[in-house]
Amino acid sequence: MASSAQLKTKGLLLLASFFAILFAIFMPLFPGTHGEKINGLDYLDNFFNQLSKSSAYYIPEQMKKAEKYNGQQFTTSLKMKTPEEAAVTAKLFTTNKITAAAEGDKVKVSGDFGTMITIMLKDADAMYKNDGQALTAKYGVDERQTVYSWFQSLAAMEKDMTKAGQFEQAKFVKNCMSKAIEPAYNYYKVEAKPVKEEIVLLIASLAFYVIYTMWYGFGLLYLFEGLGIKLDH
């Protein structure tokens, strides 16, 4: 059986090495996506974002569902957050030959509902594939602002449709927001990677997380036992 001194030494060594590794994790020692050096947390955050992006691509599915609404005329007044945002949103619609006019913080829009949604989904698809320059060239507006404005437009549509009892359309619009617009915005500039191509690093990172957590726990356990402090359930 180990003596108190041995337990304290073992505990201190484990904790010292734990914090040494923690310090290294927060140092810019890891490769970034553009050749720069980043810390370990940012590296793993980007790594898991790349893996999750490859399994969050539902835009083609939503485009297929949008075909159901082709030919359905739709007129509404979309309430935006600010008059400036309304002006930008109106510009997005009119660029795509959809009748729209900004009136204060509202955008009165009229046109084919299926066509409107398809336009938004195509823009989201470009954003998802990191082709933001295509949107900037098309609208003369920052690509993130474009997708954000489409999100706000859909949010206003979904709210109005729910009030009008158009629950099927409202559900479809909400799915477009959560399965197309949001991922396109959140994953912009993240390069997707299939899990099967990074399975070794994935397993290694998860194993490290488990071992590293236990490392700290055993360090405290040995240190406290060496000090005569018993840890009971």
N, C-alpha and C positions, 0 to 999 in steps of 0.2 A: 504494500500500500504506500502511495506517495506521501511524503511529509508535507507539512504546511508550506515550507519554503519552496519545495519543488512545485507544489500546486500554484503558488503565487508567481513563480518564475515562468511556468508554462502559460498561465493566464496573461501575464504581462507581455510575453513574446507574441502570443496570438493577437492581442489587442494592438501591440505596436505594429505588427505586420499588416493588420487590418487597416489601420489608419494610414500607413505608408502607401498601401494600394489605393485607398480612398483619395489620397492626395494626388496620386498619379492619374486617377480617373478624371479629376477636375483640371488636369493640365492639358494644353493643346498638343497632344501627342498622336492623335489619330487622324487618318486621311479623310478630308471632306469631299463633297461631290464635285467641287471645282478645283481640286488640287491644293486647297488650303488645309491648314492644320486646325482641328477642332478638338474639344474635350470628349471624354468617353460617353458622357450622357447624351450629348448632341449626336455623336456617332451612332449610338444604339437607337436613339429616337428616330433618326433618319432611316436606319436599317429596317426597323419594324414598320415605318411608314411605307417604305418601298415594298415590303412583303404584303402589307394590307391593301395597298393600291391595286395590286394585280388581281385581287379577289373582290374588288368593289366596283367593277365596271358594269353598270346596268343600263347605260344609255341606249344601246341598240334595242334592248327590250322595251324601253319607254317609247322609242321612236316607232316601233311596231304598233304599240297600243295607241299612239297618237293618230294613226291612219283611220281609226274608227270615227274620229271627229272631223275628218276632212269634209268640207261642204257645209258644216254647221255655222251659220252666221252668229256672231257674238258681239254684243255691244255692252260696254260697262264704263264706269268711271273709277279709275284706280287711285286710291288715296296713298300718296307717298309721304315720306317724312318731312321733306322740305320742298319749296318751289324749285330749287336748283336741281334736286334729284328728279323731280317731275319733268323738268325740261330735258334732262339727259335721257330719261326713259322714253319720252315722246320722240326724241331724235332716233333712238334705237328702232322704234316701230316704223317711223316714216322712211328710214333708210332701207327697210325691207318691204317698202310699198304697202304698209299697213296704215290705214287712216288713223291718225292720232294727233291730239292737240293738248298742250299743257295749259291748265287754268289754275293758277296758284299752285297749291300742293297736290293737285289732282290731274290725272291724265285721262281724257276721254278717248277711248279707243274702240274701233269697230272694224271687224273683218272676219275672215275664216278662222274659226277656233283651232282646228287641226293644224292649219298653216302657222298660226302664231306659236303654238307649242313646239312644232317641228323646228322652227327658226331658233327658238331658245335652246332646244336640245342639241342642235348642230353647233351652236356657239359653245355650249357646255362641252361638247365632244372635242372641239379644238382646244379648249382650255385644259381638258383632262389629258390630252396628248401633248401638253406643254407648248402648243402653238399659239401663244398669246399674241404674237406679232400679227397674226392673221386678223384678230379682232381689232387690234389698234389700227391697222390699215383700213379695215372695213368701216369703222365708226369714227375714227379720230378721237377715241376716248380710251383711257387706261383700261386694259383688259380686265383687271380685277373689278373696276367700277362697272363695266359692262355686265359681268356675271352677277354682281351684287344687285344691280338694278333689275335684272331679270328675276332674281330671287324675290325682291320686294314686290314686283309685279305679280308673281305667282301667289305670294302670300295674300295680297289684296284680292286676287281672283278667288282664292280658296275661301276667304272670309265671306265674300259676297255670295258665292255659290251655296255655301252652307246656310246662310240666312234665307236664301231663296228656295231652299229645299232640294237643290240639285246635288244630292249627296254623292252620286256616282262620279260626276265631273269633279266635284270637290276632292274626292279621294284620289282620283287620277292626278290632279294638279299637285296635291300634297306629296304623292309618290315621286312626281317629277322633281320636286324641291329636294326631297331627302335622298333620292337615288341617282340624281343627275347633277343638279345645280350645286348642291352642297359639296359633294365629293370633288367636282371639277374645281371649285374654289379652294377647298382645303388641301387638295393634293397637287395644286399647281406647282410646277417645277420639281416635283418629286419623280424620280425615275422608277417605274414599276419593275419589280424583280419577282419571278416565279419562286415559290417556296422550295420547289424541288431542286432548284439551282443553288440555293443557299442553305440547304438542310443541315450541313455540317456546322456552319457558323450559328445557325438557329439553335441547334441542340447544345452547342458549346456555351452560348450566351445564357440559355435557360439553366444549364447545369451550374455555371458559374454563379448565377443569382442564388440558387439554392445553397451551394457550398459556402458562398460568401456570407450569407445570412447565418448559417450554422457556425461559421468561423467566429463571428462576433459573439454569438450566444455562448459557445463553449469558452471563449476567452473570459467573459464575465463569470461564468460558472466556476471555472478553476480559480480565478482571482478571489471570488467571494468565499469559496471553500477554504482557500489558503489563509484567508483572514478570519476563519472561524464562523462565517455566516452561512447557515444552512438554508438552501432553497428547497422548499417543499411545495407540493401541489396544494 
